[in-house]
Amino acid sequence: MEHILTIIDWLLYILFAINVAYLLVYSLASCKKPLPKADKATRYKRFAILIPAYREDAVIHECVHSCLELDYPADCFDTIVISDHMQPETNASLAALPIRLVEVHFEKSTKSKALNAAMAAIGNDYDIALVLDADNVVPYDYLSDINDLFANPGVEIVQTHRIAKNMNNDMALLDAISEEINNTIFRLGHAKLGLSAALIGSGMAFRYDLFRDTMLNIKAVGGFDRELELTLLYQGKCFHYLPDTFVFDEKIQNTQDFSRQRRRWLSAQWHYCRIFAKYLGKALAARNWDFCDKLFQQLSIPRLLLLGFTFFFAVLCTCYNWIWGMKWWALFALLVIALLVAIPKRFCTSRLAVALQSLPYTFLLMAANIFKLRGANKSFIHTRHGVGK
């Protein structure tokens, strides 16, 4: 019996160690010298700012007004709001602004449907498609930074740095930190090692015709950015990252929304892993390391589950055989180091210590979601926005 337990212990340990090593390598890589700054562009490219807004009456105006205040030639960008199931008075107030309002009425709404409908309505007189969420806010120099990077030959896709717009409670703070860890590991760390940064669903810019043509084949119900990302990586496209160009995003404020959002993410992760796994052989033969790396991300254990289960196995093994437990505690320590390196110093305050007390409960919610994934990717799960809701 002990022989079987030993085999199980080592199999689990190797599985977890691979996941921890992956995070640690990219976390440490983020500490390398800064990415080179783009030179100032000599020409203003024309932007289509696409904002899908499904029942986003509470936040859409703040997003739109931040776009209208951009320090960029007014004739070189259009703000396009795709209104889906928003109130008539919201649509009327938006129509009075110098934007393009595209109203859609889908029986089953998805972000990909909204974006495709908008591009069909606005035509092709654009160089860059910029996708924002309705709860996003952008600073005045946002488009100029993106335009500068797109002036470099070969730049077709850019992800900007999404950060928290609100940290008004412990859940929002933890969500903000989680996003920054993602930024450090999956974007900055990757970019500094010469790999593609991960897309995140908003604050991302594309060469317009590339985005338009690719989106025609994106039928995702949930996690459209994952399907888009894997499709473009398989085509050999590279995603650039602007770590100092911020887009402000509303963070989750209650456990119910957290659970729904993470269930949607988990479902999309496994769903697109299954779909794109068949392309792995060709990607390896073509040395398409960006695609292989992204597919590994889809297979990897979500970070909160990795942290919780590594701690659980460390305690369990210590109780059974303290020698077994030593390697698990060492692995847990390496995981904590990887996460601490990835967290910006501004978050390391006494408030974080208080917020971490709710981490076990969020882990349990995440673990429970494993048993609720069936069908989650076949229906549109909307996360409500609006600070103070």
Secondary structure, 3 states (H helix, E strand, C coil): CHHHHHHHHHHHHHHHHHHHHHHHHHHHHCCCCCCCCCCCCCCCCCEEEEEEEECCCCCHHHHHHHHHCCCCCHHHEEEEEEEECCCHHHHHHHHCCCCEEEEECCCCCCHHHHHHHHHHHHCCCCCEEEECCCCCECCCCHHHHHHHHHCCCCCCEEEEEEEECCCCCHHHHHHHHHHHHHHHHHHHHHHHCCCCCCCCCCCEEEEHHHHHHHHCCCCCCCCHHHHHHHHHHHCCCCEEEEEEEEEEECCCCCHHHHHHHHHHHHHHHHHHHHHHHHHHHHHHHCCCHHHHHHHHHHHCCCHHHHHHHHHHHHHHHHHHCHHHHHHHHHHHHHHHHHHHHHCCHHHCCHHHHHHHHHHHHHHHHHHHHHHHCCCHHHCCCCCCCCCCC
